[in-house]
Amino acid sequence: IIDSCNILKLNGFFWSTIEDYNKSNEYLERALQQCSANNQNYGTILNNIALNYIKLNNFEKSLIYLEKTKTAAIAINDKVRYAKALGDIAYIEAHRKNYDNAVNLLKEDIEISQAENSDKNTMFAQIRLATIYVETKQYQNAKTLLLDALAYIKTKTYLASNELDIQKLLLQIAIHEKNDIAELEARRKIESLSDQIILQDGVEAVKMANWQSQKERVEWQLEAEQNKSEKSKVIKWSLFTVSLLLCGLVLSIYRV
């Protein structure tokens, strides 16, 4: 395969997109074998294997690959990838209610991302950290982070789902503060963004159905080829057996 590391990686991404995380990891593991450790793809592949394990709720496996991601990122000085790995570890820590660990990891994630001018990763980390602050009733800290993240989102046109997450958190804060105006504004934003995302999801659903259809066609073709191969093997063995019997018959006639 030409550029096998990248091709296998992209295959892994495809299977992940249609939510076949085990199949995705099969391709990503193969990609790792074709990719040198000093290649930037190496850390990306490790990170995506970890994310697939998170989707599969296998947090122990995910943490193993996230630690490998950190090591790979340090080796090539990829600070943003290192920061992303910290954020993903923080997600697992928050899921386990280890909030102090999660907060410290996300603060480091944000600090590195800001230093590297990775605005998008900064935004993701801010939303994750704000979510923890809302869960732990640190509303003012959450609000500061959310408004900062919202300022970045306003400069983009493709982050509606992230803005929806922010508005839902701002709604919780407004209800806690008994701020009727802020609550009404958040509710209106949530309704508008939900309608926008439904339209986007409709397009995505069509794409997903198409991908699933392609996946099924590929599987049918593979199954058909496998059946052909098995039939071919049966025919070969049958011919071989018949040939042996004929040889035996010829020998027995010759001896007689």
Number of C-alpha atoms within 10 A of each C-alpha: 7 6 10 15 23 19 15 23 25 17 18 26 23 17 21 20 13 15 16 16 22 16 16 24 25 15 22 28 17 15 25 21 12 16 19 12 16 13 14 17 18 24 28 20 27 25 26 23 28 28 24 23 20 20 15 15 12 13 20 13 16 25 20 12 22 26 18 18 26 21 15 24 24 14 14 13 13 15 17 21 23 23 27 25 28 24 29 24 23 26 23 19 18 19 13 11 13 13 20 12 13 24 22 14 23 27 19 15 27 25 15 20 23 16 12 15 12 14 16 15 20 28 23 18 30 26 24 24 28 27 23 22 20 18 15 11 13 14 21 14 13 25 20 12 20 24 16 14 23 18 11 15 19 12 9 9 7 10 15 18 14 16 21 19 16 26 23 17 22 24 21 16 22 20 13 12 13 11 12 12 10 16 21 14 14 22 16 13 17 19 12 13 19 15 12 13 17 12 12 13 13 11 11 13 13 11 13 16 12 12 16 15 12 12 14 12 12 12 12 12 12 12 12 12 12 12 12 12 12 12 12 12 12 12 12 12 12 12 12 12 12 12 12 12 12 12 12 12 12 12 11 10 9 8 7 6
